Amino acid sequence: MVEWIKRDEEIALEDFAQVEAKIGIRFPQDYKNWFKRYSRPKSGHAHILINDEPYHFDDFFDLEEIVDEVEELYVGEEEYKEWGLIVPFGFDSALERYCFYYSQGNENPIIIWFSSDDTLSEIFDGKELNLDRVKIVRTTFTDFINDLYTRTDY
């Protein structure tokens, strides 16, 4: 089980609303409920199994950083937003991103992971995610948080 650093002061729901308006999405309610209270793992990192392989997780992006991450991801490739919106919310020690993925017309995102070396043309295969490049992590943020663990085997 991962222990989390509790925020000194909760993030206001208005702060979430401002970011949501800037990028054109609604964050999952479980994410807002959790993230307004907690920041990062006390140990400095955690792990999650993806397809039976342990993946590292370091920290969450601050809300304003999320706006910057979305803009950076889509710079010069705005057309990919028509296929779905990728919203980075966290990262590992190699700065690989954990993201919400809102498929076209879907307000309930899944959580995905992909290499920061991948371009959007590699992440998408036609109008779908390229599952040779993208890892489906979990279907909800609650499952993501609950499945993170502290690795003790090294």
DSSP file with accessible surface (Angstrom, degrees, kcal/mol):
  #  RESIDUE AA STRUCTURE BP1 BP2  ACC     N-H-->O    O-->H-N    N-H-->O    O-->H-N    TCO  KAPPA ALPHA  PHI   PSI    X-CA   Y-CA   Z-CA
    1    1 A M              0   0  201      0, 0.0     2,-0.4     0, 0.0   148,-0.2   0.000 360.0 360.0 360.0 139.8    0.0    0.0    0.0
    2    2 A V        -     0   0    7    146,-0.5     2,-0.4   143,-0.2    44,-0.1  -0.745 360.0-144.5 -92.7 133.5    1.2    3.5   -0.9
    3    3 A E        -     0   0  129     -2,-0.4    39,-2.9     0, 0.0    40,-0.5  -0.826  20.7-150.2 -93.8 139.9    1.3    6.2    1.7
    4    4 A W  E     -A   41   0A  36     -2,-0.4     2,-0.5    37,-0.3     0, 0.0  -0.826  15.4-117.1-115.5 147.6    0.4    9.6    0.4
    5    5 A I  E     -     0   0A  52     35,-2.8    34,-2.9    -2,-0.3     2,-0.3  -0.713  33.0-137.1 -80.1 123.6    1.5   13.1    1.4
    6    6 A K  E     -A   38   0A 132     -2,-0.5    32,-0.3    32,-0.2     2,-0.1  -0.638  21.2-112.6 -82.7 138.7   -1.6   15.1    2.4
    7    7 A R        -     0   0   54     30,-3.1     3,-0.2    -2,-0.3    -1,-0.1  -0.422  11.5-134.4 -68.9 145.9   -1.9   18.6    1.1
    8    8 A D  S    S+     0   0  178      1,-0.3     2,-0.4    -2,-0.1    -1,-0.1   0.857  97.3  19.6 -65.4 -35.6   -1.6   21.4    3.7
    9    9 A E  S    S-     0   0  164     27,-0.0    -1,-0.3     3,-0.0     3,-0.1  -0.999  90.7-115.2-138.0 131.9   -4.6   23.0    2.0
   10   10 A E        -     0   0   97     -2,-0.4     2,-0.3    -3,-0.2    27,-0.2  -0.327  33.7-108.3 -65.0 147.4   -7.1   21.4   -0.3
   11   11 A I        -     0   0   28     25,-1.4     2,-0.1    21,-0.1    -1,-0.1  -0.608  38.5-116.5 -73.8 132.9   -7.2   22.4   -3.9
   12   12 A A    >>  -     0   0   38     -2,-0.3     3,-1.1     1,-0.1     4,-1.1  -0.427  12.1-126.7 -71.5 144.0  -10.4   24.4   -4.6
   13   13 A L  H 3> S+     0   0   83      1,-0.3     4,-2.3     2,-0.2     5,-0.1   0.815 110.0  65.1 -60.4 -27.5  -12.9   23.0   -7.0
   14   14 A E  H 3> S+     0   0  126      1,-0.2     4,-2.1     2,-0.2    -1,-0.3   0.845  96.1  56.7 -63.5 -33.1  -12.8   26.3   -8.9
   15   15 A D  H <> S+     0   0   69     -3,-1.1     4,-1.6     2,-0.2    -1,-0.2   0.904 107.6  47.2 -65.7 -40.2   -9.2   25.6   -9.7
   16   16 A F  H  X S+     0   0    0     -4,-1.1     4,-2.9     1,-0.2    -2,-0.2   0.928 110.0  54.0 -63.0 -44.0  -10.2   22.3  -11.4
   17   17 A A  H  X S+     0   0   48     -4,-2.3     4,-2.4     1,-0.2    -2,-0.2   0.877 105.8  52.8 -60.7 -38.3  -12.9   24.1  -13.2
   18   18 A Q  H  X S+     0   0  109     -4,-2.1     4,-1.8     2,-0.2    -1,-0.2   0.924 112.3  44.1 -64.2 -43.4  -10.5   26.7  -14.7
   19   19 A V  H  X S+     0   0    1     -4,-1.6     4,-2.0     2,-0.2     5,-0.3   0.922 111.7  53.6 -67.5 -42.6   -8.2   23.9  -16.0
   20   20 A E  H  X>S+     0   0   12     -4,-2.9     4,-1.9     1,-0.2     5,-1.5   0.918 109.3  49.1 -58.0 -42.2  -11.1   22.0  -17.4
   21   21 A A  H  <5S+     0   0   82     -4,-2.4    -1,-0.2     1,-0.2    -2,-0.2   0.889 108.9  53.3 -65.6 -38.4  -12.3   25.0  -19.3
   22   22 A K  H  <5S+     0   0  124     -4,-1.8    -1,-0.2     1,-0.2    -2,-0.2   0.858 120.9  29.8 -66.2 -36.7   -8.9   25.7  -20.7
   23   23 A I  H  <5S-     0   0   25     -4,-2.0    -1,-0.2     2,-0.2    -2,-0.2   0.528 107.0-118.9-106.0  -4.8   -8.5   22.2  -22.1
   24   24 A G  T  <5S+     0   0   64     -4,-1.9     2,-0.3     1,-0.3    -3,-0.2   0.839  73.2 100.7  78.5  35.2  -12.1   21.4  -22.8
   25   25 A I      < -     0   0   19     -5,-1.5     2,-0.5    -6,-0.2    -1,-0.3  -0.862  65.1-125.3-137.2 172.4  -12.7   18.4  -20.6
   26   26 A R        -     0   0  149     -2,-0.3     3,-0.1    81,-0.2    -9,-0.1  -0.997  30.3-130.2-119.7 123.1  -14.2   17.4  -17.2
   27   27 A F        -     0   0    6     -2,-0.5    -7,-0.0     1,-0.1    80,-0.0  -0.385  36.9 -92.1 -63.8 149.7  -11.8   15.6  -14.9
   28   28 A P     >  -     0   0   23      0, 0.0     4,-2.1     0, 0.0     3,-0.3  -0.355  31.8-125.9 -60.5 142.7  -13.2   12.4  -13.4
   29   29 A Q  H  > S+     0   0   95      1,-0.2     4,-2.9     2,-0.2     5,-0.2   0.880 109.6  56.8 -62.2 -35.6  -14.9   13.1  -10.1
   30   30 A D  H  > S+     0   0   40      1,-0.2     4,-1.9     2,-0.2    -1,-0.2   0.885 106.7  50.6 -65.4 -34.1  -12.7   10.4   -8.3
   31   31 A Y  H  > S+     0   0    0     -3,-0.3     4,-3.3     2,-0.2     5,-0.3   0.952 112.3  45.8 -64.5 -49.2   -9.6   12.2   -9.5
   32   32 A K  H  X S+     0   0   13     -4,-2.1     4,-1.9     1,-0.2    -2,-0.2   0.930 112.5  50.7 -61.7 -44.5  -10.8   15.6   -8.2
   33   33 A N  H  < S+     0   0   60     -4,-2.9     4,-0.3    -5,-0.2    -1,-0.2   0.880 120.1  35.6 -60.7 -39.6  -11.9   14.1   -4.9
   34   34 A W  H >X S+     0   0   35     -4,-1.9     4,-1.7    -5,-0.2     3,-1.4   0.937 116.5  49.8 -79.9 -50.2   -8.5   12.5   -4.4
   35   35 A F  H 3< S+     0   0    2     -4,-3.3    -3,-0.2     1,-0.3    -2,-0.2   0.788 100.8  63.3 -67.4 -27.2   -6.1   15.0   -5.9
   36   36 A K  T 3< S+     0   0   30     -4,-1.9   -25,-1.4    -5,-0.3    -1,-0.3   0.792 114.7  34.7 -67.1 -20.1   -7.6   18.0   -4.0
   37   37 A R  T <4 S+     0   0   88     -3,-1.4   -30,-3.1    -4,-0.3     2,-0.3   0.735 118.1  43.8-102.7 -31.1   -6.4   16.2   -0.8
   38   38 A Y  E  <  -A    6   0A  69     -4,-1.7   -32,-0.2   -32,-0.3    -1,-0.1  -0.880  48.0-175.0-124.1 156.4   -3.2   14.4   -1.7
   39   39 A S  E     -     0   0A  25    -34,-2.9    21,-0.3     1,-0.4    -1,-0.1   0.792  57.4 -25.5-113.1 -69.7    0.0   15.2   -3.6
   40   40 A R  E    S-     0   0A  95    -35,-0.2   -35,-2.8    19,-0.1    -1,-0.4  -0.903  74.0 -68.7-145.6 170.5    2.5   12.4   -4.1
   41   41 A P  E >   -A    4   0A   0      0, 0.0     3,-1.3     0, 0.0   -37,-0.3  -0.372  36.8-135.0 -64.7 138.5    3.8    9.2   -2.6
   42   42 A K  T 3  S+     0   0  122    -39,-2.9   -38,-0.1     1,-0.3   -40,-0.0   0.858 106.9  55.5 -59.3 -35.8    5.6    9.6    0.8
   43   43 A S  T 3  S-     0   0   62    -40,-0.5    -1,-0.3     2,-0.2   -39,-0.1   0.591 117.5-113.8 -75.2  -9.8    8.3    7.3   -0.4
   44   44 A G  S <  S+     0   0   27     -3,-1.3     2,-0.3    14,-0.1    -2,-0.1   0.262  87.5  32.1  93.7 -11.0    8.9    9.4   -3.5
   45   45 A H        -     0   0   54     -5,-0.1     2,-0.3    11,-0.0    13,-0.2  -0.985  56.7-169.7-165.6 166.3    7.7    6.8   -5.9
   46   46 A A  E     -B   57   0B   0     11,-2.8    11,-2.9    -2,-0.3     2,-0.3  -0.879  16.8-130.6-148.2 178.6    5.3    3.9   -6.4
   47   47 A H  E     -BC  56 149B   7    102,-2.6   102,-2.8    -2,-0.3     2,-0.3  -0.940  11.0-166.6-135.2 159.6    4.7    1.1   -8.9
   48   48 A I  E     -B   55   0B   0      7,-2.2     7,-2.9    -2,-0.3     2,-0.5  -0.991  25.2-120.3-144.2 141.6    1.8   -0.3  -10.8
   49   49 A L  E     -B   54   0B  71     98,-0.4     2,-0.5    -2,-0.3    -2,-0.0  -0.741  27.4-178.5 -84.3 128.0    1.5   -3.5  -12.8
   50   50 A I  E >  S-B   53   0B   1      3,-2.8     3,-1.6    -2,-0.5    87,-0.1  -0.989  79.4 -16.0-125.2 117.2    0.6   -3.1  -16.5
   51   51 A N  T 3  S-     0   0  120     -2,-0.5    -1,-0.1     1,-0.3    86,-0.0   0.911 129.1 -56.1  51.7  43.8    0.3   -6.4  -18.3
   52   52 A D  T 3  S+     0   0  143      1,-0.2    -1,-0.3    -3,-0.0    -3,-0.1   0.587 116.9 113.6  66.6  14.0    2.0   -8.1  -15.4
   53   53 A E  E <  S-B   50   0B 118     -3,-1.6    -3,-2.8    -5,-0.0     2,-0.4  -0.945  70.4-118.9-112.9 135.3    5.1   -5.8  -15.7
   54   54 A P  E     -B   49   0B  46      0, 0.0     2,-0.4     0, 0.0    -5,-0.2  -0.578  29.6-168.3 -76.4 128.9    5.9   -3.3  -12.9
   55   55 A Y  E     -B   48   0B  45     -7,-2.9    -7,-2.2    -2,-0.4     2,-0.2  -0.943  19.6-121.5-115.4 141.9    5.9    0.4  -14.1
   56   56 A H  E     -B   47   0B  38     -2,-0.4     2,-0.4    -9,-0.2    -9,-0.2  -0.500  21.8-167.9 -81.8 146.2    7.3    3.2  -12.0
   57   57 A F  E     +B   46   0B   0    -11,-2.9   -11,-2.8    -2,-0.2    35,-0.3  -0.992  11.8 169.0-134.8 128.9    5.1    6.2  -10.9
   58   58 A D        -     0   0   40     33,-2.6     2,-0.3    -2,-0.4    34,-0.2   0.855  51.7 -30.8-103.3 -55.0    6.7    9.3   -9.4
   59   59 A D  E     -D   91   0C  46     32,-1.8    32,-2.5   -19,-0.1    -1,-0.3  -0.969  51.9 -99.6-162.3 170.4    4.4   12.2   -9.1
   60   60 A F  E     -D   90   0C   5    -21,-0.3    30,-0.3    -2,-0.3     2,-0.2  -0.774  36.7-114.3-103.0 147.9    1.4   14.1  -10.3
   61   61 A F        -     0   0   17     28,-2.3     2,-0.1    -2,-0.3     5,-0.0  -0.557  34.8-111.8 -72.9 143.3    1.5   17.2  -12.5
   62   62 A D     >  -     0   0   92     -2,-0.2     4,-1.6     1,-0.1     3,-0.3  -0.391  36.8-102.7 -65.2 159.2    0.2   20.4  -10.8
   63   63 A L  H  > S+     0   0   17      1,-0.3     4,-1.2     2,-0.2     3,-0.4   0.902 122.4  47.5 -56.2 -46.0   -3.1   21.6  -12.4
   64   64 A E  H  > S+     0   0   88      1,-0.2     4,-1.6     2,-0.2    -1,-0.3   0.846 107.2  57.9 -66.8 -31.1   -1.5   24.4  -14.4
   65   65 A E  H  > S+     0   0   80     -3,-0.3     4,-2.8     1,-0.2    -1,-0.2   0.846  98.2  61.5 -65.1 -31.6    1.2   22.0  -15.6
   66   66 A I  H  X S+     0   0    0     -4,-1.6     4,-2.5    -3,-0.4     5,-0.2   0.925 102.0  50.8 -61.0 -43.0   -1.5   19.8  -17.0
   67   67 A V  H  X S+     0   0    6     -4,-1.2     4,-2.4     1,-0.2    -1,-0.2   0.950 112.3  46.9 -58.5 -47.4   -2.5   22.7  -19.3
   68   68 A D  H  X S+     0   0   92     -4,-1.6     4,-2.8     1,-0.2    -2,-0.2   0.895 110.7  52.5 -62.1 -41.5    1.1   23.1  -20.4
   69   69 A E  H  X S+     0   0   30     -4,-2.8     4,-2.4     2,-0.2    -1,-0.2   0.902 110.1  47.7 -63.2 -42.2    1.5   19.3  -21.0
   70   70 A V  H  X S+     0   0    3     -4,-2.5     4,-2.0     2,-0.2    -2,-0.2   0.946 113.4  47.9 -64.2 -45.8   -1.6   19.1  -23.2
   71   71 A E  H  X S+     0   0  113     -4,-2.4     4,-0.7    -5,-0.2    -2,-0.2   0.925 113.5  47.8 -61.0 -43.8   -0.5   22.1  -25.2
   72   72 A E  H >< S+     0   0  113     -4,-2.8     3,-0.6     1,-0.2    -1,-0.2   0.903 109.9  52.9 -64.2 -40.5    3.0   20.7  -25.6
   73   73 A L  H 3< S+     0   0   17     -4,-2.4    47,-0.2     1,-0.2    -1,-0.2   0.893 117.5  36.2 -63.1 -38.6    1.7   17.3  -26.6
   74   74 A Y  H >< S+     0   0    0     -4,-2.0     3,-2.6    -5,-0.2    -1,-0.2   0.393  79.6 136.0-100.4   5.3   -0.5   18.7  -29.4
   75   75 A V  T << S-     0   0  104     -4,-0.7    -3,-0.0    -3,-0.6    -4,-0.0  -0.296  87.5  -1.9 -59.7 124.8    1.7   21.5  -30.7
   76   76 A G  T 3  S+     0   0   72      1,-0.1    -1,-0.3    -2,-0.0     3,-0.1   0.485 127.0  74.9  74.6   0.4    1.6   21.4  -34.5
   77   77 A E    X   +     0   0   51     -3,-2.6     3,-1.8     1,-0.1     4,-0.3  -0.146  46.3 139.3-135.9  41.1   -0.6   18.3  -34.4
   78   78 A E  G >   +     0   0  100      1,-0.3     3,-2.0     2,-0.2     4,-0.4   0.771  61.1  75.5 -57.8 -27.7   -4.0   19.8  -33.4
   79   79 A E  G >  S+     0   0   95      1,-0.3     3,-1.4     2,-0.2     4,-0.3   0.787  83.0  67.4 -60.5 -24.4   -5.8   17.5  -35.8
   80   80 A Y  G X> S+     0   0   30     -3,-1.8     3,-1.4     1,-0.3     4,-0.7   0.729  82.2  74.6 -70.1 -18.8   -5.3   14.6  -33.5
   81   81 A K  G <4 S+     0   0   76     -3,-2.0     3,-0.5    -4,-0.3    -1,-0.3   0.778  84.7  66.9 -63.0 -24.1   -7.7   16.2  -31.0
   82   82 A E  G <4 S+     0   0  135     -3,-1.4    -1,-0.3    -4,-0.4    -2,-0.2   0.750 101.4  47.6 -66.7 -23.4  -10.5   15.1  -33.3
   83   83 A W  T <4 S-     0   0   60     -3,-1.4    21,-1.1     1,-0.4    -1,-0.2   0.613 132.1 -52.4 -92.8 -17.4   -9.7   11.5  -32.5
   84   84 A G  E  <  - E   0 103C   1     -4,-0.7     2,-0.5    -3,-0.5    -1,-0.4  -0.689  53.8-100.4 152.7 157.5   -9.6   11.9  -28.7
   85   85 A L  E     - E   0 102C  21     17,-2.4    17,-2.9    -2,-0.2     2,-0.5  -0.911  21.7-156.8-112.0 128.0   -7.9   14.0  -26.1
   86   86 A I  E     - E   0 101C   0     -2,-0.5    15,-0.2    15,-0.2   -13,-0.1  -0.899  11.1-173.1-101.2 124.3   -4.9   12.8  -24.1
   87   87 A V  E     - E   0 100C   0     13,-3.1    13,-2.8    -2,-0.5     2,-0.1  -0.901  15.0-144.7-123.9  99.9   -4.5   14.7  -20.8
   88   88 A P  E     + E   0  99C   0      0, 0.0    11,-0.3     0, 0.0   -18,-0.1  -0.397  28.3 163.3 -63.2 135.1   -1.3   13.9  -18.9
   89   89 A F  E     +     0   0C   0      9,-3.0   -28,-2.3     1,-0.3     2,-0.3   0.496  60.7  12.5-126.6 -15.1   -1.8   13.9  -15.1
   90   90 A G  E     -DE  60  98C   0      8,-1.9     8,-2.6   -30,-0.3    -1,-0.3  -0.940  58.6-157.6-155.3 175.1    1.3   12.1  -13.8
   91   91 A F  E     -DE  59  97C  34    -32,-2.5   -33,-2.6    -2,-0.3   -32,-1.8  -0.969  12.7-127.5-154.7 165.6    4.8   10.9  -14.6
   92   92 A D    >   -     0   0   12      4,-1.6     3,-2.1    -2,-0.3   -35,-0.1  -0.452  49.4 -82.5-108.0-174.1    7.5    8.4  -13.8
   93   93 A S  T 3  S+     0   0   84      1,-0.3   -36,-0.0    -2,-0.2   -48,-0.0   0.721 130.9  51.5 -67.0 -19.8   11.2    9.0  -13.1
   94   94 A A  T 3  S-     0   0   59      2,-0.1    -1,-0.3   -38,-0.1    22,-0.1   0.271 119.7-110.7 -96.1   9.4   12.0    9.0  -16.9
   95   95 A L    <   +     0   0  114     -3,-2.1     2,-0.3     1,-0.3    -2,-0.1   0.714  64.6 155.0  65.1  25.2    9.2   11.6  -17.4
   96   96 A E        -     0   0   29     19,-0.1    -4,-1.6     1,-0.1     2,-0.3  -0.630  41.5-120.1 -76.2 142.7    7.0    9.1  -19.2
   97   97 A R  E     -EF  91 114C  23     17,-0.8    17,-1.1    -2,-0.3     2,-0.5  -0.679  17.2-154.0 -99.7 142.3    3.4   10.2  -18.8
   98   98 A Y  E     -EF  90 113C   0     -8,-2.6    -9,-3.0    -2,-0.3    -8,-1.9  -0.915  35.7-177.9-100.1 131.8    0.3    8.7  -17.2
   99   99 A C  E     -EF  88 112C   0     13,-2.8    13,-2.7    -2,-0.5     2,-0.4  -0.944  35.5-122.8-136.8 151.9   -2.7   10.2  -19.0
  100  100 A F  E     -EF  87 111C   1    -13,-2.8   -13,-3.1    -2,-0.3     2,-0.5  -0.765  30.7-154.6 -82.1 137.6   -6.4   10.4  -19.1
  101  101 A Y  E     -EF  86 110C  14      9,-2.8     9,-1.7    -2,-0.4     2,-0.8  -0.964   8.4-167.9-120.3 114.8   -7.6    9.4  -22.6
  102  102 A Y  E     -E   85   0C  14    -17,-2.9   -17,-2.4    -2,-0.5     3,-0.1  -0.878  15.4-150.2 -98.9  99.7  -10.9   10.8  -23.6
  103  103 A S  E >   -E   84   0C  44     -2,-0.8     3,-2.7   -19,-0.2   -19,-0.3  -0.315  46.4 -65.4 -65.5 159.3  -11.9    9.0  -26.8
  104  104 A Q  T 3  S+     0   0  133    -21,-1.1    -1,-0.2     1,-0.3     3,-0.1  -0.208 123.1   1.2 -51.1 123.6  -14.1   11.0  -29.2
  105  105 A G  T 3  S+     0   0   80      1,-0.2     2,-0.5    -3,-0.1    -1,-0.3   0.483 102.9 119.5  78.1   5.1  -17.5   11.7  -27.6
  106  106 A N    <   -     0   0   64     -3,-2.7    -1,-0.2     1,-0.1     0, 0.0  -0.897  40.4-174.7-109.2 123.4  -16.6    9.9  -24.3
  107  107 A E  S    S+     0   0  147     -2,-0.5   -81,-0.2     1,-0.1    -1,-0.1   0.493  71.9  76.3 -89.8  -6.4  -16.6   11.9  -21.1
  108  108 A N  S    S-     0   0  125     -5,-0.1    -5,-0.2   -80,-0.1    -1,-0.1  -0.863  75.6-156.2-108.9  99.8  -15.3    9.0  -19.0
  109  109 A P        -     0   0   10      0, 0.0     2,-0.2     0, 0.0    -7,-0.2  -0.312   7.0-142.4 -77.0 156.2  -11.6    8.6  -19.7
  110  110 A I  E     -F  101   0C  45     -9,-1.7    -9,-2.8    30,-0.1     2,-0.5  -0.630  27.5-109.8 -99.1 170.3   -9.4    5.6  -19.3
  111  111 A I  E     +FG 100 138C   1     27,-3.1    26,-2.7    -2,-0.2    27,-1.1  -0.904  40.3 177.4-107.9 129.2   -5.8    5.8  -18.1
  112  112 A I  E     -FG  99 136C   0    -13,-2.7   -13,-2.8    -2,-0.5     2,-0.3  -0.835  17.0-154.8-126.0 164.2   -3.0    5.2  -20.5
  113  113 A W  E     +FG  98 135C  32     22,-2.1    22,-3.0    -2,-0.3     2,-0.3  -0.989  18.9 164.1-135.5 142.4    0.8    5.3  -20.5
  114  114 A F  E     -F   97   0C   0    -17,-1.1   -17,-0.8    -2,-0.3     2,-0.1  -0.982  42.6 -87.4-153.5 161.1    3.2    5.8  -23.4
  115  115 A S    >   -     0   0   23     18,-0.5     3,-1.7    -2,-0.3   -19,-0.1  -0.444  28.5-132.0 -69.7 141.3    6.8    6.7  -24.0
  116  116 A S  T 3  S+     0   0   46      1,-0.3    -1,-0.1   -22,-0.1   -20,-0.0   0.658 106.7  66.0 -67.8 -13.2    7.6   10.3  -24.1
  117  117 A D  T 3  S+     0   0  131      2,-0.1    -1,-0.3     0, 0.0     2,-0.2   0.665  82.4  97.6 -78.5 -17.7    9.6    9.5  -27.3
  118  118 A D    <   -     0   0   21     -3,-1.7     2,-0.2    15,-0.1    -4,-0.0  -0.535  65.0-146.2 -77.2 138.1    6.3    8.6  -29.1
  119  119 A T    >>  -     0   0   58     -2,-0.2     4,-2.1     1,-0.1     3,-1.2  -0.514  31.0-104.2 -91.7 166.2    4.7   11.2  -31.4
  120  120 A L  H 3> S+     0   0    1      1,-0.3     4,-2.4   -47,-0.2    -1,-0.1   0.861 122.5  60.2 -60.8 -32.6    0.9   11.4  -31.8
  121  121 A S  H 34 S+     0   0   64      1,-0.2    -1,-0.3     2,-0.2     5,-0.2   0.780 110.6  42.1 -67.2 -22.2    1.2    9.8  -35.2
  122  122 A E  H <4 S+     0   0   67     -3,-1.2    -2,-0.2     1,-0.1    -1,-0.2   0.782 112.0  53.6 -88.7 -30.9    2.7    6.8  -33.4
  123  123 A I  H  < S+     0   0    0     -4,-2.1     7,-3.7    10,-0.1     2,-0.4   0.852 108.2  56.3 -71.8 -35.3    0.3    6.9  -30.5
  124  124 A F  E  <  -H  129   0D   7     -4,-2.4     2,-0.6     5,-0.3     5,-0.3  -0.809  62.3-164.3-102.1 140.5   -2.7    6.8  -32.8
  125  125 A D  E >  S-H  128   0D 110      3,-3.6     3,-1.5    -2,-0.4     2,-0.3  -0.923  76.2 -47.6-118.7  97.1   -3.3    4.1  -35.4
  126  126 A G  T 3  S-     0   0   47     -2,-0.6     4,-0.1     1,-0.2   -43,-0.1  -0.590 121.8 -27.3  69.7-129.2   -5.9    5.7  -37.6
  127  127 A K  T 3  S+     0   0  140     -2,-0.3     2,-0.3    -3,-0.1    -1,-0.2   0.298 128.7  76.3-100.4  10.8   -8.5    7.1  -35.3
  128  128 A E  E <  S-H  125   0D 135     -3,-1.5    -3,-3.6   -25,-0.1     2,-0.1  -0.775  92.4 -89.4-115.8 162.3   -7.8    4.5  -32.5
  129  129 A L  E     -H  124   0D  20     -2,-0.3     2,-1.1    -5,-0.3    -5,-0.3  -0.465  38.1-122.4 -67.3 141.3   -5.0    4.2  -30.0
  130  130 A N    >>  -     0   0   31     -7,-3.7     4,-2.5     1,-0.2     3,-2.1  -0.757  23.5-165.7 -86.1 100.3   -2.0    2.1  -31.3
  131  131 A L  T 34 S+     0   0  108     -2,-1.1    -1,-0.2     1,-0.3     5,-0.1   0.534  83.4  68.4 -73.2  -2.2   -1.9   -0.6  -28.6
  132  132 A D  T 34 S+     0   0  145      1,-0.1    -1,-0.3    -9,-0.1    -9,-0.1   0.699 117.4  24.2 -79.0 -21.0    1.5   -1.6  -29.8
  133  133 A R  T <4 S+     0   0   96     -3,-2.1   -18,-0.5   -11,-0.2     2,-0.4   0.688 117.2  64.7-110.7 -31.2    2.7    1.8  -28.4
  134  134 A V     <  -     0   0    2     -4,-2.5     2,-0.5   -11,-0.2   -20,-0.2  -0.820  65.8-149.6-104.5 136.3    0.2    2.7  -25.8
  135  135 A K  E     -G  113   0C  55    -22,-3.0   -22,-2.1    -2,-0.4     2,-0.7  -0.904  13.2-137.2-103.3 128.5   -0.5    0.7  -22.6
  136  136 A I  E     -G  112   0C  65     -2,-0.5   -24,-0.2   -24,-0.2   -85,-0.2  -0.784  25.9-179.7 -80.4 118.6   -4.0    0.7  -21.1
  137  137 A V  E     -     0   0C   5    -26,-2.7     2,-0.3    -2,-0.7   -25,-0.2   0.948  55.4 -29.4 -87.9 -58.1   -3.2    1.2  -17.4
  138  138 A R  E     -G  111   0C  50    -27,-1.1   -27,-3.1   -88,-0.1    -1,-0.4  -0.972  45.2-125.3-155.3 164.6   -6.7    1.2  -15.8
  139  139 A T  S    S+     0   0   88     -2,-0.3     2,-0.3   -29,-0.2     3,-0.1   0.646  93.6  29.9 -92.7 -14.4  -10.2    2.1  -16.6
  140  140 A T  S  > S-     0   0   54      1,-0.1     4,-1.8   -30,-0.1    -1,-0.1  -0.974  73.0-124.8-140.1 157.7  -10.7    4.5  -13.6
  141  141 A F  H  > S+     0   0    4     -2,-0.3     4,-2.8     2,-0.2     5,-0.3   0.878 112.3  57.9 -65.9 -38.0   -8.6    6.7  -11.5
  142  142 A T  H  > S+     0   0   60      1,-0.2     4,-2.8     2,-0.2     5,-0.2   0.935 106.9  47.6 -58.8 -44.9   -9.8    4.9   -8.4
  143  143 A D  H  > S+     0   0   64      2,-0.2     4,-1.8     1,-0.2    -1,-0.2   0.899 110.6  53.3 -62.2 -39.4   -8.5    1.6   -9.8
  144  144 A F  H  X S+     0   0    0     -4,-1.8     4,-0.8     2,-0.2     3,-0.2   0.962 112.8  42.0 -58.8 -53.0   -5.2    3.4  -10.6
  145  145 A I  H >< S+     0   0   18     -4,-2.8     3,-0.8     1,-0.2  -143,-0.2   0.922 115.1  50.4 -62.3 -44.4   -4.7    4.7   -7.1
  146  146 A N  H 3< S+     0   0  113     -4,-2.8    -1,-0.2    -5,-0.3    -2,-0.2   0.800 110.7  49.9 -66.5 -27.6   -5.8    1.4   -5.5
  147  147 A D  H 3< S+     0   0   71     -4,-1.8   -98,-0.4    -3,-0.2    -1,-0.2   0.545  84.6 104.2 -92.6  -7.2   -3.4   -0.6   -7.6
  148  148 A L    <<  +     0   0    6     -4,-0.8  -146,-0.5    -3,-0.8     2,-0.3  -0.485  51.4 177.2 -69.1 144.3   -0.3    1.5   -7.0
  149  149 A Y  B     -C   47   0B  70   -102,-2.8  -102,-2.6  -148,-0.2     2,-0.6  -0.961  35.7-107.1-145.8 163.1    2.0   -0.2   -4.6
  150  150 A T        -     0   0   51     -2,-0.3     2,-0.3  -104,-0.2  -104,-0.1  -0.846  38.1-134.4 -93.4 121.3    5.4    0.2   -2.9
  151  151 A R        +     0   0   72     -2,-0.6     3,-0.1     1,-0.1    -1,-0.0  -0.608  29.5 171.8 -81.4 133.0    7.9   -2.2   -4.5
  152  152 A T        +     0   0  128     -2,-0.3    -1,-0.1     1,-0.1    -2,-0.0   0.319  53.7  91.1-121.8   6.6   10.1   -4.1   -2.0
  153  153 A D              0   0  111      0, 0.0    -1,-0.1     0, 0.0    -2,-0.0   0.212 360.0 360.0 -96.4  16.9   11.8   -6.6   -4.2
  154  154 A Y              0   0  166     -3,-0.1     0, 0.0     0, 0.0     0, 0.0  -0.932 360.0 360.0-144.3 360.0   14.9   -4.6   -5.0
